[in-house]
Amino acid sequence: MESKEVFVKAHTRVIKQRVYRFVCKNCNQVVERTCYPSQPLYCLECRPQKAKPSKPNRKAIAKSKKKFTAQQPVAEEFIV
């Protein structure tokens, strides 16, 4: 049984992995899959594990945060 050590504040927590043998809900095939404590429902081909989202580009964030600061003149006819 594989395990993973995770450091949590002042102590170390060991998370154990287990090999599950189950029938996939989508393709109805008997599959073996290694995962953490919860039993999976789908095989890796039908529902692959989620990839970690990539961090957005800093330059793109900076551009999106810039706002148009110059105010356009308001026509007098719209002022009440």
Rosetta silent file (secondary structure, phi, psi, omega in degrees, C-alpha in Angstrom):
SEQUENCE: MESKEVFVKAHTRVIKQRVYRFVCKNCNQVVERTCYPSQPLYCLECRPQKAKPSKPNRKAIAKSKKKFTAQQPVAEEFIV
SCORE:     score description
SCORE:     0.000 S_00000001
   1 L     0.000  125.811 -179.740    0.000    0.000    0.000 S_00000001
   2 L   -79.405  153.658  176.245    1.451    3.326   -1.064 S_00000001
   3 E  -141.421  160.650 -178.108    1.393    6.306    1.226 S_00000001
   4 E  -131.182  130.477  178.834    2.043   10.004    0.967 S_00000001
   5 E   -95.108  129.238  179.641    3.459   12.189    3.746 S_00000001
   6 E  -123.659  130.060  179.212    1.972   15.640    4.103 S_00000001
   7 E   -88.344  120.304 -179.429    3.330   18.227    6.551 S_00000001
   8 E  -121.166  111.579 -176.952    0.504   19.957    8.418 S_00000001
   9 L    40.455 -100.319 -171.751    1.578   22.758   10.783 S_00000001
  10 L  -100.610    2.084 -177.713    3.318   20.960   13.670 S_00000001
  11 E  -141.375  173.273  178.754    2.963   17.328   12.637 S_00000001
  12 E  -109.834  131.688  178.529    3.177   14.925    9.696 S_00000001
  13 E  -110.285  133.621  178.798    0.068   13.242    8.355 S_00000001
  14 E  -102.972  122.174  177.969    0.319   10.014    6.342 S_00000001
  15 E  -106.735  119.615 -175.828   -2.331    9.563    3.640 S_00000001
  16 E   -91.558  139.738  174.872   -2.580    5.984    2.431 S_00000001
  17 L  -100.529  155.347 -178.866   -3.422    5.014   -1.132 S_00000001
  18 E  -140.204  148.673  176.646   -5.262    1.865   -2.033 S_00000001
  19 E   -89.862  118.874  179.165   -5.813   -0.122   -5.221 S_00000001
  20 E  -102.489  138.690  174.738   -9.531   -0.306   -5.979 S_00000001
  21 E  -115.250  120.057 -172.562  -11.038   -2.858   -8.333 S_00000001
  22 E  -152.393  171.416  176.791  -14.431   -1.729   -9.628 S_00000001
  23 E  -100.887  122.961 -179.214  -16.780   -1.574  -12.628 S_00000001
  24 L   -65.943  135.998 -179.565  -16.617    1.743  -14.481 S_00000001
  25 L   -68.510  -29.282 -174.577  -19.998    3.487  -14.712 S_00000001
  26 L   -87.188  -51.973 -174.484  -19.360    4.724  -18.238 S_00000001
  27 L  -101.069   -4.667  177.598  -17.695    1.848  -20.128 S_00000001
  28 L    56.910   34.362  176.382  -18.806   -1.032  -17.826 S_00000001
  29 L  -106.635  149.875  175.633  -15.338   -2.594  -17.739 S_00000001
  30 E   -77.829  125.914 -172.472  -13.629   -4.035  -14.675 S_00000001
  31 E  -132.627  148.179  170.948  -10.803   -1.649  -13.833 S_00000001
  32 E  -111.136  134.961 -178.622   -8.068   -1.337  -11.203 S_00000001
  33 E  -146.579  135.296  177.553   -7.136    2.135  -10.062 S_00000001
  34 E   -91.897  125.187  177.315   -4.893    3.474   -7.293 S_00000001
  35 E  -156.182  178.555 -177.374   -6.365    6.403   -5.409 S_00000001
  36 L   -77.770 -178.491 -165.524   -6.907    7.936   -1.993 S_00000001
  37 L   -44.779  -29.338 -178.141   -9.543    6.779    0.527 S_00000001
  38 L   -83.130  144.252 -179.293  -12.685    7.278   -1.586 S_00000001
  39 L   -79.948  131.123 -178.795  -13.688    4.614   -4.093 S_00000001
  40 L   -75.570  159.602  177.632  -13.685    5.879   -7.706 S_00000001
  41 L  -107.219  -25.737 -174.397  -16.657    5.538  -10.050 S_00000001
  42 L  -124.507  151.832  175.646  -14.917    5.968  -13.419 S_00000001
  43 L   -78.530  171.696 -177.300  -11.760    4.611  -15.023 S_00000001
  44 L   -68.418  -26.142  178.909   -8.963    6.952  -16.119 S_00000001
  45 L   -74.737  -36.687 -178.180  -10.022    6.767  -19.776 S_00000001
  46 L   -80.564  -40.758  178.231  -13.617    7.808  -19.078 S_00000001
  47 L  -139.984   89.274 -177.550  -12.902   10.469  -16.469 S_00000001
  48 L   -66.084  158.688  178.355   -9.207   11.341  -16.180 S_00000001
  49 L   -64.413  146.776 -177.860   -7.835   12.897  -13.029 S_00000001
  50 L   -70.526  136.507  176.358   -8.028   16.659  -12.925 S_00000001
  51 L   -84.513  150.659  178.563   -4.882   18.533  -13.881 S_00000001
  52 L   -68.996  133.926  179.877   -3.723   21.362  -11.674 S_00000001
  53 L   -67.088  139.146  179.729   -4.804   24.705  -13.113 S_00000001
  54 L   -78.772  150.996  179.716   -1.934   26.767  -14.439 S_00000001
  55 L   -74.601  138.998  179.184   -1.294   30.187  -12.971 S_00000001
  56 L   -68.334  155.661 -179.932   -2.391   33.078  -15.209 S_00000001
  57 L   -66.035  131.959 -178.589    0.209   35.279  -16.831 S_00000001
  58 H   -62.797  -37.270 -179.280    1.155   38.263  -14.633 S_00000001
  59 H   -66.339  -37.977  179.250    1.258   40.650  -17.596 S_00000001
  60 H   -66.656  -36.778  178.097   -2.265   39.679  -18.644 S_00000001
  61 H   -66.701  -42.729 -179.374   -3.517   40.331  -15.113 S_00000001
  62 H   -62.377  -40.224  179.488   -1.823   43.719  -15.004 S_00000001
  63 H   -66.559  -39.661 -178.008   -3.427   44.726  -18.315 S_00000001
  64 H   -70.783  -25.554 -179.966   -6.881   43.637  -17.175 S_00000001
  65 H   -79.571  -23.303  179.630   -6.564   45.638  -13.955 S_00000001
  66 L   -68.360  132.929  179.733   -5.755   48.876  -15.765 S_00000001
  67 L  -116.726  154.433  178.330   -8.868   50.960  -16.172 S_00000001
  68 L   -72.970  110.385 -173.238   -9.565   53.810  -18.474 S_00000001
  69 L   -93.076  -23.474 -179.104   -9.090   56.797  -16.150 S_00000001
  70 L   -71.432  131.121  179.894   -9.674   59.695  -18.540 S_00000001
  71 L   -93.885  138.676  178.603  -13.257   60.901  -18.350 S_00000001
  72 L   -82.734  145.439  179.205  -15.070   61.818  -21.501 S_00000001
  73 L   -65.674  138.976 -179.679  -16.824   65.201  -21.551 S_00000001
  74 L   -96.314  132.586  179.844  -20.575   64.967  -20.904 S_00000001
  75 L   -66.371  144.354 -177.173  -22.836   66.898  -23.219 S_00000001
  76 H   -66.125  -26.790 -178.040  -24.800   69.666  -21.453 S_00000001
  77 H   -68.673  -20.527  178.997  -28.101   68.455  -22.866 S_00000001
  78 H   -88.453  -12.934 -179.768  -27.831   65.247  -20.794 S_00000001
  79 L   -83.682  130.518 -177.702  -27.257   67.121  -17.515 S_00000001
  80 L   -99.305    0.000    0.000  -30.488   67.747  -15.619 S_00000001
